[in-house]
Amino acid sequence: MNTIFPLIRTLPAALPVAALVAAMPAAAQTADAVAAATQLVAILAPEAQEKQTFEKQLADMRAGATIRMMFANNPRFQAEAAKNQPAFNQAVARMGAIQADAVGPIMREMLPATRKATINAYAKVFTAAELNQIAAFYKSPVGQKFMRGQPQVQQEVGRQMQQQFGARMESAQRSAGPKIEAELKKLFPPQ
């Protein structure tokens, strides 16, 4: 107690002592929350699995999958593909390689940065005690089952959305096709 009073006398009168005292445990809790958040992120997204997923995404991009998705509903893209599929596939793969070479290094740098940002966000939103409880849930048998079941849940939701809205989405895309084609012709006039 004697060591705190000299410190308090040197503080400006406008600074409430209660705020100072309340801030002291918060700094310690933040470090605890970061440690707990780090543990939680390791459970939710194991680093090795994250890297494997990233490498697959990059390989898919390099093969042209992202380019294909970007232009899948583009009538001109489809028409060019139909003319000479082997040559078209090679061109898409070259474009994918260009894309992967351009953004791959940035994506690779983003991987640990995203992990750190996720940890910091969890530590900011939840207390260390809450994070430990969340981690305990995910470590439990029901938590493990929850994580294993997520792909199946997402697949089921996707199936239901496709069933409920798929035909309408396809129809809407087909009806927009001629308008999009007209806009593309303005950008790429016939040669």
Protein Blocks (a to p, Z undefined) as FASTA:
>chain_A
ZZmmmmmmmpcfklcfklmmmmmmmmmmmmmmmmmmmmmmmmmmgfklmmmmmmmmmmmm
mnommmmmmmmmgmklmmmmmmmmmlmmmmmmmmmmmmmmmmmmmmmmmmmmmmmmmmmm
mmmmpcfklmmmmmmmmmpmklmmmmmmmmmmmmmmmmmmmmmmmmmmmmmmmmmmmmmm
mmmmmmmgcZZ
